[in-house]
């Protein structure tokens, strides 16, 4: 059985967008329960590039943190899409494999 027709832009867009929304929501809720504010979480993400200075950069680092987070999510979706062209199981069991991939991708970051 052949793979369905490739629609890479749509697959990467929707996969990245959904991954981003769920991931940032989880970060806001999980860290919020520990007292962190979304603004500080986004600044912390930008800290991967700017270091401790990101906490002094205000809205600039928060906006960049959100952009960095979206970039990571869309890149992860692109990698999954490219791998799915080779590994049929990623299409046949998309939900299970996608959830497992998301956890594996997030592990080094967390």
C-alpha positions as CSV (number, residue, x, y, z in Angstrom):
1,X,0.0,0.0,0.0
2,X,1.4,3.4,-1.0
3,X,1.8,6.3,1.3
4,X,-0.9,9.0,0.9
5,X,0.0,11.9,-1.4
6,X,2.5,14.2,0.2
7,X,1.3,17.6,1.5
8,X,4.4,18.7,3.3
9,X,3.6,22.3,4.0
10,X,0.2,21.5,5.5
11,X,1.5,18.6,7.5
12,X,4.4,20.6,8.9
13,X,2.3,23.6,9.6
14,X,-0.5,21.8,11.5
15,X,1.8,19.4,13.2
16,X,4.1,22.2,14.4
17,X,1.2,24.5,15.4
18,X,-0.5,21.8,17.5
19,X,2.7,20.7,19.1
20,X,3.5,24.3,20.0
21,X,0.1,25.1,21.4
22,X,0.0,22.0,23.6
23,X,3.7,22.3,24.7
24,X,3.5,26.0,25.6
25,X,0.2,25.5,27.4
26,X,1.7,22.6,29.4
27,X,4.7,24.8,30.3
28,X,2.5,27.7,31.4
29,X,0.2,25.5,33.5
30,X,2.9,23.3,34.9
31,X,5.3,26.1,35.8
32,X,2.4,28.3,36.8
33,X,1.5,25.9,39.5
34,X,5.0,26.5,40.9
35,X,4.5,30.2,40.7
36,X,6.1,31.1,37.4
37,X,4.5,33.7,35.1
38,X,4.2,33.1,31.3
39,X,6.3,36.2,30.7
40,X,9.2,34.8,32.7
41,X,8.8,31.3,31.1
42,X,9.2,32.9,27.6
43,X,12.2,34.9,28.9
44,X,13.7,31.7,30.2
45,X,13.3,30.1,26.7
46,X,15.2,33.1,25.2
47,X,17.8,32.5,27.9
48,X,19.0,29.5,25.7
49,X,20.4,32.1,23.4
50,X,20.9,35.2,25.5
51,X,21.8,33.6,28.9
52,X,20.9,35.4,32.1
53,X,20.8,38.7,30.2
54,X,17.4,37.6,28.8
55,X,15.7,38.3,32.2
56,X,16.8,42.0,31.8
57,X,15.6,42.3,28.2
58,X,11.9,42.7,29.0
59,X,9.3,42.1,26.2
60,X,12.0,41.7,23.6
61,X,13.3,38.4,25.2
62,X,9.7,37.2,25.9
63,X,8.8,37.7,22.2
64,X,12.0,36.1,21.0
65,X,11.4,33.2,23.4
66,X,8.0,32.6,21.8
67,X,9.5,32.8,18.3
68,X,12.3,30.3,19.4
69,X,9.7,28.0,20.8
70,X,7.6,28.1,17.6
71,X,10.8,27.5,15.5
72,X,11.7,24.4,17.5
73,X,8.1,23.0,17.2
74,X,8.0,23.6,13.4
75,X,11.5,22.1,13.0
76,X,10.5,19.0,15.0
77,X,7.4,18.7,12.8
78,X,9.5,18.9,9.6
79,X,11.9,16.2,10.9
80,X,8.9,14.0,11.8
81,X,7.4,14.6,8.3
82,X,10.7,13.7,6.6
83,X,11.1,10.6,8.7
84,X,7.5,9.6,7.9
85,X,8.4,9.4,4.2
86,X,10.9,6.6,5.1
87,X,9.3,4.9,8.1
88,X,5.8,3.8,7.2
89,X,4.9,3.2,10.9
90,X,5.0,7.0,11.5
91,X,2.0,7.3,9.2
92,X,0.2,4.1,10.1
93,X,0.4,4.8,13.9
94,X,0.7,8.6,13.7
95,X,-0.9,9.5,17.1
96,X,1.2,6.9,19.1
97,X,4.4,7.6,17.2
98,X,3.8,11.4,17.3
99,X,3.3,11.3,21.1
100,X,6.4,9.2,21.6
101,X,8.4,11.4,19.3
102,X,7.3,14.5,21.2
103,X,8.3,13.0,24.5
104,X,11.7,11.9,23.2
105,X,12.3,15.3,21.6
106,X,11.4,17.2,24.8
107,X,13.5,15.0,27.1
108,X,16.9,16.6,26.6
109,X,15.3,20.1,26.9
110,X,13.4,19.3,30.1
